Amino acid sequence: MKKLELIDDHRCFACGMENPHGLRIAWQVHEKMMTGEFTPDWKFQGWKGILHGGIIATLLDEAMTRLAGVLYQGAVTAEMTVRYVAPAKIGDPLSIRGEIVSESRKIVEMQATVYNSSGELIARSTGKAIRFS
């Protein structure tokens, strides 16, 4: 497989601060954990007043794989499973958390969660990323 060059041009849909159409999440890294917050706007809704499930999956994916990418100087999602638990409401701030569960030379196993402002679990995920360092 040809070596993939991963370049951050700050236009990532989930975290790119130079992408005016993206989620623009400012992430914080705490050792092997990453946290962020996102308040969904109506432009990201599915059913009226409810955040689209694809955006929730994006939040989970970004929390996991961005963390792996930061810690290991490059990683991409290889596999991800999402379990939706409750709807997220438009305008209600969400807390996102991603963690590294285990790692090997090439594979990083991860998990992530999204909670609403009342502390209710919205969704959780598990996944694997391929390291490029």
N, C-alpha and C positions, 0 to 999 in steps of 0.2 A: 504494500500500500504506500502510495506517495505521501511524504510528510506534509501535513496540513499546517500552513502558517496562520496563526490566529492573531489578528490585529484589532485592537480596540480603538475605533475612530469616534467613540462617544455618541454613536447613533443607534445603539442597541434599542430595540423596541421597549424592553423592560427597564433598563437602567441608564440608557443614553440621555444625558442631560442636553445634548444638542439635537435630539429628535423631538420636534414640537408636537408630533402626533403619538408619541409613545407614553409609557406609564411613568417615566422619569423618577424612578425609585432611588433614593439615596440609601445605600446599604452600609451597614456597620459590621466589621469582622471582629469577633471575639474568640480568638484561638481557632477552634474547629467548629465554630458556630457563626451564622450570619443572620442579622435581623434587619427588618425594614418595615416601613409603614406605607400604606396606600389607601387613599380615600377615593372610591370609585365614582366617576362622573357618569351622567346619563349616556354619554357617547359609547360607554362600554357595557351597556345593558343588553340582556337577552329579553326575557319577558319584562313587562312594565315594572319598573322599580327594583329589578333583580339583576345583579351582576352576571354577565355571561359566563358560563362554566369554562369556556376556553381561556378566558382571562384569569380565572382562578388557577387553572392548570399552568398557565404561564407564570404566575406568581410563585407557585410551588417549584416549578422547573428552574426558574432563575435563582431562587434561594438555595437550591441544592447545587446546581452545576456552576453557577458563578462562584460560589464558595470554593468548589474544587478547582476551578480555573485560577482563582487568586492564590490559593495555597500551593498549587502544583504548577504554576506558570503555564497554564493552558489545559483545558479539558472540555469535552463536549458530551452531551447526553447520549447514552447508548440505549437506555431502557428506563421506563417510568410507569408507575402504577398510581392512579389517583382514586381516592375514596371520598366522595362528596357526602357531607353529613347534614348540612343545613344551608339554606340560601343566604347569600350575602346581599345586603340591601344597598342600593345606590345612595351615596352620601354618608354611609356609616364607615368610619375609619377601621381599617383592617391591620392587624399585626401579623407579620410573616416571620417565620423562623426556619432556617435550614441547618442541618448538622451532618457532619461526617460520622458514619457508623463504623466503617472499617476501610482499609486501603491495602492495596498490593502494588506491585511495580507498575501495573498498567490500569487496573480497575479501582475505582473509588465507589464504595456503597454509601448511600446518603438517605436522609429522610427530611421531610419538611411538614410544617403545619401552617394554617391560616386561621386566625381567631377574629371575631368581631369585637366591637368596643365594649360589649358586655362580658367578654371572656368566653363566649360560646364558640366551640370548635366548628369551623365552616368546612374545612377539608384537610386531608392529610395525604402524604405521598411517600413512596419509597422509590429509589432509583439507583442507577449505576451510570457512572461517567467513565470515559476513556481518557487517561492522562496522556499528555503530549510532551511532558518534560522528561 
